[in-house]
Amino acid sequence: MRRPALALVTAVAGLALAACGGGAPGPGAGATGASATRGTTTAGSPTSDLSGDITVLAAASLTESFTTLAERFEAAHPGVSVTVSFAASSTLAAQIADGAPADVYASASATTMDDVTAAGHADDPVVFAVNSMQIAVPPGNPGDVTGVEDLADPAVTTALCQPEVPCGATAAQVLTHAGLTVRPVTLEPNVKAVLSKVRLGEVDAGVVYVTDVLAAGDDVEGVEIPGAVNATTDYPIATLSRSQHPDVAAAFVDLVLSPTGAGVLSAAGFAPR
């Protein structure tokens, strides 16, 4: 699993702590997490009784927003270290089933989360955001893709996520709604891999999340999918039953569900739950 390092952001520690402390306890928290004491600020420095390292498994489309939230959480709780591992939701669910040590799971699919909870690995997941689909094309739009119907043109090379991955399943709904048959030239393991194909100009188009087009900036251009044929996916989050630090895990979930979390997710392009 990829484990990006998360720097301690001391310059915003006071603000981050206040935001983290203001969130209501997440329904996914156990009794210990729900009653955990949040930190306070003294002379501009964070104080917290939380300590311990946690691992958060998060859908690839959450890379930018959860990296920011993990940095803020560490700033508010100096005794805590957060490692975030990003991959396809289905891949992460398989890792959880195989016993991978982790504390929090954030999925891009309610169905995938249901599989994790049904197996007893998590309880009481809460939907914290919603995402929809968009077509990403390379700068200048060399394939002249102006709408979803162009993806059915054999002359247009298209990248999609694998069908078992949430971004692939959601893209399939879009194509079904539009009554289109699209033969992708590549099926990628997660949405960031699809976006990479577009960025490199290896395909004319890729069906990704709205948030991924926004995160890519000038590296890609976005082609809107009409609301009548577009599809959305819910993002649930839960603490994991094998967590070694359930109070810290619950506090991180609290941050995601808090107004601060909602603000970070909104800035990344997610719709509210």
N, C-alpha and C positions, 0 to 999 in steps of 0.2 A: 504493500500500500504506500502511496505517495504521502509523505508527511511534511508539508511545508512548515518552515520555522516561522514563529509568530513573534514579532518584535514587541517589546514593552513600550507602550506609547505614553510616556510620562507627561508630555505636554498637555494631554487632554484627560489626565487621570481623574481630576475632580469632577468634570462634567460626566465622564463615562460612568463613574461610580454612582452618581446621583441617578442617572438614567437606569442603570442596572438595578439599583435598589428599589425603583419605583414600580417595577412590573409586578402584576399579581402572580401568585404561585400558579405554575402551569398544572393543568389537570393531569399531565403525565407524571408529576412528581409523586413519590411515595411519601409516607408520613414523615420520614426524616427530612426529605428535601423541602416539604411544604413548611416545616417549622424552622428551617435554617435561618439564623440571624444574618441579615445583610450588613454590609460594611457601612461605615460613616466616614465623613471627611473631617480632618483636623488640620487647620493651617494649610489647606490646599493639598494635603497628602492623603492618599487612600489608606484606610485601615479596614481589615476584614478578618473574621475568624475562620474563613474558608481556607483550606489548604489541600493539596494533592494534585496529581496530574490526571487529566481526563483525555480521552480520545473521542472525537466526534466523527461519525461516519456520515457524510453528506453527499447528496446528488451532485453530479458534476456541474449542473447549471447554477449551483449555489456557491461556486468558487469565490467570486468577488465579494458577495455579501457576507458569507460566513467567515471569510478571512478577516474582514473588517470587524465583525461582531466578536470574533475570538480575540482580536487585539484589544478591543475595548474591555472585554471581560478580564483579560490578564491585567490591564491597567488598573481596573477597579479592585482586583484581588491579587495582590503581589505574591501571595503564597500559592498561587495556582498556575499551572502550565497547561495550555490547551494545544493538543495536536489535532488537526483536521485532515481527514483522509477523504479525497474526492474521487468518485467513480460513478458508474451507472448504478441506479438504485437496486437493480436486480443483482448486480455483482456484489454490492455491499450486503444485501440480504443473504446471499449465499455465504459470505464470510461470517456473518453473525451465526448462521445455522451451523457452520463448521467450528464454532467456538472461539472466533477471533475476539481478543479482549477489547472491549469498547464500552462506552458509557452513554452515548447519545446517538440516536439514528434519526436523520432527516431525509425523507424520501420524496421523490418527485412523482410518486404514485401511491394512491390510497390502497390499491390492490396489493402492491408489494408490501406495504406496511401491514396490511391485514394478514399476510402470510407470516410475518415476523411475530405479530401478536398472537396469532392462532397457535404458533409453536411454543408460546410461553416465554418468548425472549423479551417482550416489552408489554407494558400495560397503558391503557388510556391515552392513545395518541391524540394529538390536537392538530387540526389544520391551521397553518399559520400564514399561508400565501397561496396564490393562484397564478398560473402562467398560461400563456397562449402561444400559438405558433406564428412564425413569420418566415418568409423566404429570404435567405441571404445569398447575395451574388457578389462576385469580385468587383472592385472599383471599376467604374466605366461600363459595367454590365455587358461584357462581351457577348454573352449568349442572348442578349435582347429579351430578357425575361421580364414581362410586364404584369403577369398574373399567374395564378396557380394552374390555369389551363395549359400554359406553355410547358409545364413539366411533363406533359404527356407527349410532347413532340420528340420523336426519336433523335432529332438533331441536337437536342438539349441534354447535356450530361448532368445528371442529378445525383447527389449524395443524400442518403437517408440513414437514420439509426437502425440498428437491427430491430426486428419486430418485437422481441421480448423486452427491449429496453423502453422505459416510459416515453422518451422522445420519439421512438419509432412507432409505438402504439398510438400515440396522439397524432402523429403525422398521418398514420393510416386512416384515422377517423376523418381527418381533413380531406383526404383523397376520396374516401367513400362518400362523404357529404357532397363533394363536387362531381361525383360520378366519373372519376378518372382512373385510368390504369397507367401507372408510372413504373417504368423499368429502370431502377437506379443502376448506375455503373459501379457503385460501391455501397456496402452496408457497414456502418461504423459502430464500434462498441459503446460510444456515448456521444452526447451532443457536442462536446468540445472537439472531438475528432472530426465530426462533420464540418464544424466551423473551420477547422484547420485546413481541410480540403478546399474550402471556398477561399480562404485567405491566401493559400498558395497558388490559386488559379488552376487547380487540378480538375475542377468541375465548374460547370456554368452556374449551378445553383445547389443549395442545400436547404432542407426544411429543418429549422431550428426553433428555439424559443425566442420570443421577443426580447427577453433579457440578454440573450447571447449576442444578438445584433447590436444592442445598445452597448454592451461591454466591449465589443470589438472596435468601436469607434470608427475611424476612417479606413480601417482595414477591409471592411465590407460595406455593402449597401443593402438596405432592406426593401423588400417588396411586400406590401401589405396583402394579407389574406382577408377577404371580406368576412364580416361577422357571420353571415348566413351559412358559410361553409367551414369556418374556423372551429377549432376545438380547444378545450382547456384541460388542465390537469391540476389537481389539488396537491399541496405539499404538507404532509403531516410530520410531526416530530414527537419523539417519545424518549424517555430514559430507558435504558436497557437493564434487564433484571440482573445481569452479571456484573453491573458496575461496582467497582471497588470504592468509589466515592460518590454515593447516591445524592448526598447533599450538594456537592459541587455540580453534578450533572443536572439536578433539578434547578439550581440557580442559573445555569446556562440556558436551560429551556425557558425559564422566566424571562431572561433577557430577550430571547428571540420573540416571545409573545408580548413584550412590553412595547410602549410607544416608541422607545428608542429603536427596538428591533424593527417595528413597522416602518419607521422612517428610513432605515438603511435598506430595507427590502423594496420600499417604494422608489427610492432613488435608483435602484438597480433595475426597475421596470416591472416588478411583481405587482399584481393586483392584490388588494386586501382580502383576507379570508371572509 
